Amino acid sequence: MILIDGKKEAAEIREKLKKEVSQIKKEKNQVPGLTVILIGDLAPSQIYVRMKEKAAIEVGLKSEIIKYPDSIDEKSVLDKISELNKDNSVSGILVQLPLPKHIDKKKVIGTISPNKDVDGFHPHNVGNLSSGYESIVPCTPLGCYLLIKKYEKNLSGKKAVVIGRSNLNGKPMTQLLLKENCTVTITHSKTKDLKSECLKADIIVAAVGIPELVKGDWVKKDSIVIDVGINKTDKGIVGDVAFDEVSKVAKALTPVPGGVGPMTIACLLKNTINCFKKIYN
Ligand code: NAP
């Protein structure tokens, strides 16, 4: 079984991006900038934002975090985003989710300029992706896609099963696999007999949030299994795939941690640099 080392792959991507940023700096005397808006004091959000900032600085990006208390009103946030949209030193804008209840996620995402929407959540980018046009792709599915492509160059005609239909993961993942001419089945909590769907798959992407849902006898021999899940359990952090069982059957499998997670951040940096290049040109 091939252990798909997302940590190593992400480090290679970051190294390439570092060189790219230094080249941009030399040629244009500018560096791409990532601005993150963090509202409230949820511990996981604070950790994710710190990780993003550290990674951005490491590749040489300009990184800014704008922090607001939970009590901030929606208009102030929307006004700030509009200001950042016009600021040429800002290439990418990310609003860390989840948001406090009184702030409308749809309005916030819709206010970010589609050209600076490094998360790829703006309806403009979602529409482009589902139409098969060029778009900014959400970071986690983009990371999964790059890992799959690393181990399987030709995906045409492969049967893929995506577990989960969130806007964040399942839906964009489905679009990326469709673009590669996979035959994709998207499954969710109302899917009947998920096991038999999985058993048909050459590629499984699990983005559910249920610890070790995908068992060894759900997986066809020689399939590629990508585990997006991050679940806190008594055993520590585990994915949506029962790693020990599935590793005995699959051709290739991502570990948790060290699989998809590091790729998400690397792809955020990649998206930021691509936004800079697009705006600059
Ligand atoms: P989400 O928004 O909660 O969506 C979960 C999806 O799973 C939903 O579509 C849901 O179906 C489906 N589902 C729930 N129970 C199911 C079942 N028994 N069988 C089949 N499908 C089922 O979750 P998410 O934001 O996509 O995140 C999924 C997981 O990925 C979480 O563990 C999260 O922490 C992790 N994650 C990891 C990264 C990373 O960088 N590695 C990034 C983001 C998220 P319905 O639509 O019918 O409710």
Residues whose N, C-alpha, C, O or C-beta is under 5 A from the ligand:
A	BS01	NAP	T140 G164 R165 S166 L168 N169 T187 H188 S189 K190 A207 V208 G209 V228 G229 I230 N231 V260 G261 T264
